[in-house]
Amino acid sequence: MSEPTDPMQSPETPKSSSAGKKAALIGGPLVAVGVGVAVAMGAFRKEPVAVPVVAEAPKPVDAGAAPVAPTASLPESDGRVRELASRMSEEAELQRWLQEKDLVRRVTAAVNNVADGSSPRMVLGFLAPAGGFQVVEGKDKTVTIDPRSHARYDLVARVFGTFDAQVARSLFKDLKPLIDQAHGEIAPPGQSFDSTLNRAIEHLLSVPVPEGALEVQPQAGLYVYASPELEGLSRAQKHLLRMGPQNIRVIQAKLKELQTALELPPVAER
């Protein structure tokens, strides 16, 4: 059986512990959502994944607008992005992640996915956690997620938690033309990246932090959350949920910090 989620990912066989490891990650705050978002939630494949195909040409922009031309084309931007984004954190793992190609497109696509509630794992597969999903069966036959399953995401949460929000603000400004170019290839006409980013952040901040172990139950070869409220969350939200309470808090705290640093509208009290 697989992890709690809709039938969107390939099944993996869990190990029972009772019986026996995107962008903000790339363009400053893109990582926040790309990682906190996408990262945070989705990357379960260990094999390389292809960057989604985008339109052959960017969508036409409003004639009244005055677009700012990027200083480099997207295919040529990886070196510059790596140099700038590496200032976000001194964590060695961030440097490894930044070796991926087409960074701006990857993270921009991930942010769009999360904003729409979709899984971003197809573009951030390199953030896949190590180890298998595990559950614990109690004496009363209740099945819960083993804490070791959540611990697979400790690394990505720790790295994300070290991101400097003020550095992210500066990087976001420097890379904005490239980000807007990538966003224009996949977003509806008239929709700004800032708006998409804020929707993605709010979507993740609305994920409840669970109290205690998460109960799951088998269903059609998969594990689903026993709670209808949790099972009713979007795919993106469920990815964050399976990181576990401690990692959710780290991710959400940093997303709020980034939201403030980027001067995005605050999330309404819930």
N, C-alpha and C positions, 0 to 999 in steps of 0.2 A: 504494500500500500504506500501511497504517497503522502506528502505533507498536506495539512489542511489548506484547501484552496479549491477553486473550481477546476474542472478538468482541462487546465490550460498548460500544464507542464507534464513532462514525461514522468511516469511513475517511477519511484525508487523504493526499494525495499527497506523499511525501517528496521532498526535493531532494537529489540526490547531490552531495556536496561534492568527490568525486574528479573528477567531470566538471564539472564546473563548481565567555507572560509565560507557617476560616475561623473569642458564641463564645469561650475563649481568645481568639480573634480578637474575641471579643465579650464573653465574660465572664471574662476573665482566662485561666485555664488552659484554658478551653474553646477558646481560640484555639490553645493548644498542640496540642490534638488536632484541633481544628477546622482548624487551619492546619497544624500539623505533621502532622497526620493527614490530614485531608482536604485541607488546603491542599496540604500537602506532596505530597499526591498526587493529587489528582484534579481538576482543573478544566480540562477541555480545551475546553469550549464557550465561544465568545465571545458568543453570543447570550444574552439574559436567560433564566433558567430559573425555573420555578415552585417554590415551597416545597411539599414533599409534603403531601398532605391528611392531617390527623390525625383522630383520633376526635372525634365531636361533643362528647363529654364525657369528662373524665378518668376513668381506671379507679378503682373504689372502693378506698379504702385500708383497712388493717387497723383495726378499731374500737378496738383497744387503743393505737393510735399517737396521737400528739398533733401533727398537722401544723401547721406554721407558715404562717400566711396571708401571701402576698406583699403588699408595700405598694402594688403597682400590678399591673394585669392585663397579660398578655403583649402584647396589641396596643398598650398604652400605654407599654411599657417601653423602646422604642428610644432615646428621648432620654436617659434616665437611664443606659442601658447605654453609649451613645456617650460620655457625660461621664466615666464611670468607666473604661471600657476605654481611652480616649485616654491615660490616665496610664501605660499599659503601656510605651509607647515614644514617642520624639519623632519617629519617622519619619513624614514627610508621607503616605506611601502608606497607612499604617494608618488615618489620618483619612479617606482616600478610601474604603477598604473599609468603614468603619463607617457610611457613608451608606446602606448596604443596609437593607432593611426586614425586620422580624420576626427580628432578630438572634439572640435566645436560642433560638428554635425552629430556626433554620438550623444553628447550631453544635451544639446538642444532637442534632439528627438526624444531623449529620456524625459526631459521636462514636459514636453508636449504629451507624452504618454501618461505621465502621472496626473497632469492637469485634467486629463480626460478619464482618469480612473483606471487606465489600462496598465498592464505589466510592462515595465521597461527592460526586462531581462534580455530581450533580443539584442539590444545595443550595448548592454553593459555586462555581457557574459563573463568578461575578464575579472569581475568582482565576485565570482562564484565562491561560496564558502567551501571549506574543506570538510570532509567527513560526511557521514550519512545522517539522515533524520531518524530520531529515536523517540520512543514513547515508553511510558511506565504504566504498568497495569497494577492497580491497587488490589487490596484484599477483597474489596466490594465489587471488583470487576470494572471499576471506573478507569478509563484510559486517559492519561494526561501526557502533555509534551514533556519530554525529559529536559531538564535544564541544560544538558550538554548540547541539545539541538540549538538552543538560543545562543550558547557560548560560541558557536561557529561564526557568529557575527560580531564578536567582541572586537576583533581587529579593525574592521571597517568603521565601527562606531567610535572606537578610540581615535583613529586617524581623523575622522570627520569632526570629532570634538575638539581637535587641536587647531582647526582652521581659524585664522585671524580674520575677524569680520571686517576690520578697517582695511586690511590689505585686500580683502575680497572686493570692497567698495572701489578701490583704486583700479584693480584689475578689470573689474566689470566695465568701468568707464573706458579703459584702454582697448578692451576687446569688443566693445559694443557694436561697432560696424560689422565685424565678422559674425557676431552672434545674430544680429538682425538679418544679415544675408542668409545665414543657415535657416533661421526661423521663417523667413519669407518663402523658402522653398517648400515648406510643408504646412504652414499655417493658413487659415482662411484669410482672404483679403481684408485688410483693415484691422487685423488683430495684432497688437503689439506683443513683443516678447515679455515686457514687464508685466503685462496683464496675465499672460500664460504662466509666468514664473510665480506670480502671487497666488494664482489659483492652485498651482501645484503645492505650494507651501501650505496653504490653508487646508487643502485636501489631506495632507499628512498630519497637520496639527489636530485635526478632528478625530484622529484614531485614539480610542480610549486606552489608557494604560491599565492593563489587567491587574487585578489583585489576586495573588496566589497562582496556582498552577492552572494552565489552560486545558480544559477538558475537550477531548476529541472523540469521534466515533467513526467506525468504518462505514463507507458507503460506496458501492460500485467500484471497488478496488482502490479507493482513495480514503484519506482521512479528512473529515470535515469537522468544523467546530460544532460542539454540542449546543452552544448558545446561538439562537437564531439571529440575535443582534450582531454578533461577530461574523457569523457566516454570511450575513447580508451586506457586509462591507465590500467595497470594490476590490478588484484584484490588486491594485497598487497599495491600498490600505492593508490588505491581508499580508502582503509582503513585509510591510513594516511591522505588523503585529507579530509575525513569527520570529522577529529578532529578539523578543523577550522584553519584559518590563524595564530592566536597567538600561538596555541599549535604546529603547524607545525614548526614554527620558533624555538621554544624551543627544539623540538626533533632533528631537523636538526643541530642546533648549537652544541648540545651535541654529536651527531654522528660524526661531524667533529673533535671535541675535542678528542673523543675516538680514532678516526682513526689516529690522529697525535700521541697520547700517545702510541698506539700500533705499531707505525711505519709502518702502512699500506700505500700503495701508495696513494697519494692524488688524488682526483677526478679532472679530467680535467675541465678547465673553460668552462662553457656553455654559 
